[in-house]
Amino acid sequence: MKNIGGTCDTCAYLIYDEEYEEYVCDIDIDEDDYVRMTFRQFRSCPYYRSGDEYRIARKQ
């Protein structure tokens, strides 16, 4: 999946793939959702999830 909205670097689904030797999005979506993501213009990824594990602690 390509970088949509520039938020992939902080996304919890971004993992390092040793086979490709680069970071990839590891979200499990079906083919229909992938086509929608590829051909539509989104301001940000609808599947984005913050990888900041301290975010909740800062709010306390």
VOPAGU-2260 file (C-alpha; in pm, 1 decimal, decimal comma):
REM VOPAGU-2260
SITE   aa  ch    i         X         Y         Z
SITE  MET   A    0       0,0       0,0       0,0
SITE  LYS   A    1     140,6     339,0     -85,9
SITE  ASN   A    2     184,4     625,6     155,8
SITE  ILE   A    3    -144,9     815,0     172,1
SITE  GLY   A    4    -149,5    1136,6     368,0
SITE  GLY   A    5     211,5    1114,8     482,8
SITE  THR   A    6     125,5     939,1     810,7
SITE  CYS   A    7     277,0     599,4     740,3
SITE  ASP   A    8     597,8     673,1     933,0
SITE  THR   A    9     401,6     693,6    1260,2
SITE  CYS   A   10     149,2     420,0    1181,8
SITE  ALA   A   11     135,2     107,0    1396,9
SITE  TYR   A   12      98,9    -105,8    1082,0
SITE  LEU   A   13     436,5       1,6     939,4
SITE  ILE   A   14     686,7    -282,6     975,8
SITE  TYR   A   15    1031,4    -355,8     837,5
SITE  ASP   A   16    1027,7    -637,0     581,4
SITE  GLU   A   17    1366,9    -808,4     571,2
SITE  GLU   A   18    1291,5    -974,1     236,1
SITE  TYR   A   19    1229,1    -639,1      61,5
SITE  GLU   A   20    1470,7    -452,3     292,8
SITE  GLU   A   21    1226,4    -165,2     340,0
SITE  TYR   A   22     929,8     -60,2     550,7
SITE  VAL   A   23     587,8    -179,2     433,2
SITE  CYS   A   24     229,0    -137,0     546,9
SITE  ASP   A   25     119,0    -461,6     711,2
SITE  ILE   A   26    -255,1    -401,7     726,5
SITE  ASP   A   27    -479,1    -691,0     627,8
SITE  ILE   A   28    -734,5    -557,1     378,9
SITE  ASP   A   29    -923,0    -735,7     106,8
SITE  GLU   A   30    -877,2    -672,9    -264,9
SITE  ASP   A   31   -1185,0    -448,9    -295,2
SITE  ASP   A   32   -1061,2    -215,4     -20,3
SITE  TYR   A   33    -716,1    -206,4    -179,2
SITE  VAL   A   34    -862,3     -97,8    -513,1
SITE  ARG   A   35   -1064,9     175,2    -338,9
SITE  MET   A   36    -749,9     297,0    -161,9
SITE  THR   A   37    -546,9     292,6    -483,8
SITE  PHE   A   38    -787,6     476,9    -711,7
SITE  ARG   A   39    -942,4     728,1    -473,0
SITE  GLN   A   40    -779,6    1037,0    -336,0
SITE  PHE   A   41    -783,6    1036,3      46,0
SITE  ARG   A   42    -653,1    1319,7     264,0
SITE  SER   A   43    -531,2    1054,3     508,0
SITE  CYS   A   44    -537,3     677,8     532,9
SITE  PRO   A   45    -869,5     552,9     677,2
SITE  TYR   A   46    -686,0     257,4     835,8
SITE  TYR   A   47    -422,3     465,7    1016,9
SITE  ARG   A   48    -360,4     371,5    1378,9
SITE  SER   A   49    -113,9     564,5    1590,4
SITE  GLY   A   50     194,4     368,7    1686,6
SITE  ASP   A   51     262,9     605,9    1975,7
SITE  GLU   A   52     221,7     380,3    2277,6
SITE  TYR   A   53     270,9     671,7    2519,4
SITE  ARG   A   54     -16,8     878,5    2377,4
SITE  ILE   A   55    -270,3     754,2    2634,7
SITE  ALA   A   56     -26,6     798,2    2924,8
SITE  ARG   A   57      30,3    1164,6    2836,8
SITE  LYS   A   58    -343,4    1232,9    2864,3
SITE  GLN   A   59    -362,3    1103,8    3222,0
